[in-house]
Amino acid sequence: MTDEPGIALTEIERDALTELVNLGVSGAALSLRTMAGSEVLLSVPAIEVVSRARAASIIGSQDSTPLVAVHQAFEGEVSGRALLIFPEANSLELVRAVTGGGLSLEDIIDLEAEALAETGNIILNGCLAIIANMLERTLRISLPEILHGTGLEIFDLSGAPQTEAAVLFLYINFSVKDRDIQGYIAMLMDLPSLAALKLLIGKLIARTAEGLETHDAGP
Amino acid sequence: MMRYKILIVDDSKLARMSFAKLLTGLRPGWQREEAANAQDALAAIAAAPPDILVLDFNMPGRDGLDIAAEVIQLHPRLPVAVISANTQVEVITRAQNAGASFLPKPLTAEALAQFLAAAEARLAAP
């Protein structure tokens, strides 16, 4: 992670944030598994402080692959944007998976935007709700919006004032087993939110550590 | 009551802290060891096998299910639990097929108490 003045996370803060994202995304994966009917495979979460341009290149704008994203803004003590992102070529396959496979191609195309928005809404809300509950705070979550474009275009569309401004970028890679569906669940937060998030993470760590002896028993 | 040694393997220190707090509440006299990855866990088990093993599923490198399968082959009587927020049926089934219990994250005292009671019964059996 980039160490920038005032916003660097300590090791235990980064650890706790990674675990928090893991809890949120794992809950979201269960929702997607229920909808798609196949196991959802997840990577270990990654957390970085990077420019928006760098975040976009991680997601895959370098080769200009067209992407589709379901985007929802969240607001509260911490604010940011949550995105479900995947290659546009996977879009119909995802809709086919979540609609049960009995529809014609024409019907799937008709339903695409609505089905993507609802799928994203369930996954992103599930993820954010778990994180909010763990932090013991309320997040207001906007309605889902569908974005099309390269990674950079998607991150620009999702409210980026400057592509070089540093953001906290949390992401996890997912794929649906036996289906040609893979993508990312990502969250972007600007640096003022990171300062607020550090405070909430600190409280979570303090609640967890309360009553524990300070030394570790093992390695 | 017997006092057992339990090894908790999780790459997250927060998760290990959370586990330690619940364990201390339920079994204050037990010895707890920790490992943050597969390599350290396997080294700790080789040096002095624990009485009970709890493994996180989603870790960098080898995951907890992979380690569980290997350890259970070597120590078939060792009570093992795989712990994860990933509560998809495939993960739970793979844990059970490997001979391990499954504990959902965030871990509750009730779920841990149930696993510990089953583990104690298994260890006390002739």
Boltz contact constraints between the chains, C-beta under 6 A:
constraints:
  - contact:
      token1: [A, 12]
      token2: [B, 13]
      max_distance: 6.0
  - contact:
      token1: [A, 15]
      token2: [B, 12]
      max_distance: 6.0
  - contact:
      token1: [A, 15]
      token2: [B, 13]
      max_distance: 6.0
  - contact:
      token1: [A, 15]
      token2: [B, 14]
      max_distance: 6.0
  - contact:
      token1: [A, 16]
      token2: [B, 14]
      max_distance: 6.0
  - contact:
      token1: [A, 19]
      token2: [B, 12]
      max_distance: 6.0
  - contact:
      token1: [A, 19]
      token2: [B, 14]
      max_distance: 6.0
  - contact:
      token1: [A, 19]
      token2: [B, 15]
      max_distance: 6.0
  - contact:
      token1: [A, 23]
      token2: [B, 85]
      max_distance: 6.0
  - contact:
      token1: [A, 26]
      token2: [B, 85]
      max_distance: 6.0
  - contact:
      token1: [A, 26]
      token2: [B, 86]
      max_distance: 6.0
  - contact:
      token1: [A, 30]
      token2: [B, 87]
      max_distance: 6.0
  - contact:
      token1: [A, 30]
      token2: [B, 88]
      max_distance: 6.0
  - contact:
      token1: [A, 33]
      token2: [B, 88]
      max_distance: 6.0
  - contact:
      token1: [A, 39]
      token2: [B, 88]
      max_distance: 6.0
  - contact:
      token1: [A, 39]
      token2: [B, 90]
      max_distance: 6.0
  - contact:
      token1: [A, 44]
      token2: [B, 60]
      max_distance: 6.0
  - contact:
      token1: [A, 208]
      token2: [B, 14]
      max_distance: 6.0
  - contact:
      token1: [A, 208]
      token2: [B, 17]
      max_distance: 6.0
  - contact:
      token1: [A, 208]
      token2: [B, 18]
      max_distance: 6.0
  - contact:
      token1: [A, 209]
      token2: [B, 17]
      max_distance: 6.0
  - contact:
      token1: [A, 212]
      token2: [B, 20]
      max_distance: 6.0
  - contact:
      token1: [A, 212]
      token2: [B, 21]
      max_distance: 6.0
  - contact:
      token1: [A, 216]
      token2: [B, 34]
      max_distance: 6.0
  - contact:
      token1: [A, 217]
      token2: [B, 32]
      max_distance: 6.0
  - contact:
      token1: [A, 217]
      token2: [B, 33]
      max_distance: 6.0
  - contact:
      token1: [A, 218]
      token2: [B, 33]
      max_distance: 6.0
  - contact:
      token1: [A, 218]
      token2: [B, 34]
      max_distance: 6.0
  - contact:
      token1: [A, 219]
      token2: [B, 35]
      max_distance: 6.0
  - contact:
      token1: [A, 219]
      token2: [B, 40]
      max_distance: 6.0
